[in-house]
């Protein structure tokens, strides 16, 4: 029996990986600059890196979160490359120009926050745009126009869409300076009256049922001596 003939078409094709997304992001945004004339690819890579604790679709969407906004690459092109439908949906939801009213930033944040995965990507995007050094540079360039107010106002909306520990994991990677702001916000939202808190206010926890051990007879002594 002859050996089967294998061609390239017969071989399993690799899926679109996180590493592929990172390379695509670097290439697609290679010649672009941000408001401070810095390489824009640094931003998209930082956003993707900030989502390292999440699944591959979310990480891929992080690296490619601006690809539909700032490049000619279409939804179908991404799907043809092997990007999952879920990742493409996240990318499209965080793409401002695809919103019903692209000029209404806060409405866009509420729309993004309706989807847990998109909110995670936008939290990472927001956090990187809010790095202290970047904020200072933007303020110096536009002293009469506070550059980060919209980012600050968007954070409560985005944070409310996900678990607080998910927010912490992102901020710890991309902008740990925002962790103090997060803790302050949580303190403000905590309406517990600690000054008048008593033990009587503690929730009642029912004791676990005690299972009595069942006595079993000791096994018969079957030990035999061994000659040495």
N, C-alpha and C positions, 0 to 999 in steps of 0.2 A: 504494500500500500504506500503510495507516494505521500511525501510530506505536504501538508496544506500550504498554499502560497499566501503569504501575508503581505498585504499592501498597506500603505499609510491609512487608507480609508477603513481598513479592518481594525486598526488599533484603537483602543479607547481614547477619546479626546479629553484632555485635562479640562476641568471646570475653570471658571473665572475666579481667581483666588484673591485674597486680601493683598498679597504682594503684587499681583497684576494691577489691581486698582491703584495701588500706591505709585507704580511706574506710570500708569496712564495719567494720573493726576499731575505728576511731575512734567510729563510731556505736553499735556493739553494746556497747562498754565505756564509753560516755560518762559514765554516772552512777556508775560503780563506783570504789571506793577500795581501795588496797592496805593492808597492815598498818600503814603509817605515815600513813594517811589522805591519801595522795597520789593523783592521778588515775591509775587503772589503765591507761588508754589509753596513757599515756606508756611503760609497760613493753612492751606488745605492739608498739607502733610501733618501739621500740628493738630488739626481737628481730628483727622483719622487716628493719629497716635493716641489722642485723649480717650478714645473709645475702645482701648485694648482689652477692657474687662468684659466686653459684650460679644455677641455672636458675629459671625462673618458678614451677614447681610448688613448689619448696622455699621460695622467697621468699613465695609466697602462703600456704603452710602456716605460715611464720614469723609473718606478721601475724595469722593466724587460729588460732594454736596453742592459745589458751584459749577459743575461741568455743564449743566443745562442752562445756567444763568449766563455764563461768560464764554461759552464756546459754541460752535455750530453742531456739536454732537447731539443727535436726537434720541428720543426714547427707543425707537426701533433700532438704531445703531447700537445702543447699549445692550438691548436684548440679543441682537445678532452676535455681539461679542461674548455672550454667555452670562451677562449680569442678570441676576434673578429678578423676577417681576416684583418681588417684595422690596428689594433694594432700589429698583427704579421708582417704585411708588414713593418711597421715602425721599429720594432725590427730588422728585417732582413736587412733593408737598412743601419742601423747604426752599423751593425756587420762587423767588419773589415775583418774577415777571409772569408766572403762571397763575398767580392769585387773582381773584375776582377784581380786587382793587389794589394794584401794586403800590399805589401811593399812600395807602393807609397801613403804616408799619405795624401798629398795635393790633389791627384787625388780622393782619397776617400772622402775628404771634399767637393769637387765639385759635386761628385755623390750624396752625402747626401743632398746638397743644392738644388738639382733639385726637392726635395719634401719638401713642406712647413712644414708638421708635423714632419718629420724626422729632419729637421733643428732645430726646437724648442727643441727637445730632445737633440740633439748634442750641442746646445748652453748651456743648463743646465749642461751637462756632462763636457764641456770645462770650464765653469765657476767654477765648484766645483774643478776641477783639478788645477785651477789657483788661488786658495785662497793664500793670501800672506804668511801665516804661512807654508803652504805646499810647496810653491815655495822656501822659505828660507831653509826648511829642505832638499829638494831635492838638492839644490845648495850646501849645506854643505856636503852632502853625495857624490855628484859627481861634485866637483869644476871645473873639466876640461871639463865638458859636460853640457852646459846650458840645463836644463831639460824642459823648458816651451816655447822655441822658436816656436816649431810647433803649440802649442796652440795659441800663439799670432798671428802667421801668418794665422791661420785658421779662426780667428774671423771675419775679413772683408768678407770672402766668405760666412760664415754662416749668418751673420747679414744682408747681402744683400738679403737673401731669404725670410725674414719675415718683418713685420711692426716694426718700431723702438720702438713703445710702447710695443710690445710683448717682445722685447729684454729687455726693461727696467723692465718689471714686473718680468722676470726671474732673472735678475741680482740683483734686490732689495731683492729677497728672499734668494739667494744662495751665492752671492758674490758682495755686494754693492761697494766694492773697484773698480770694473771694470766700474762703472757708469761714473767716471771722464774720463777714457780712451774713453768710448763711446762718451761723449760730445766733447772731443778733436777731435775725428775722424769726427764727424758731422761738427765741425767748419772748419776742413781742407777741407771737401767736399763742403762746402758752398762757391760758387764763386761770391756771390753778392758783388758789389763794394759799400760798405756802406759809404765810404768817399765822394763819388760823387752822392749818392742817393738823388733824389729830389722828391717833391710831384708829379711832372709830371710823374714819373716812376710808380706811384701806379696804380694798375689795376682799370679800369673804372667799376663801379658797377651801373647798371641801377636801378633807384629808383623804388620801388614797386608801383604798381598801387594803387591809392587811391579810395576806394569804399565809395561813399556817403551814409550816413545812410538814410534809408527809413523811412519817418515819418508815423506813424500809428495813427489812431484816438484814443483818450483816451476812455477807456471803460466806459460804462454808470454806474452811481452810483447806485449800487443795495444794499447798506448797509442798514440794518434794525436795529432798536434799540432793545436792549434786556432788559427786566425787571429784576431787581435784587431784 
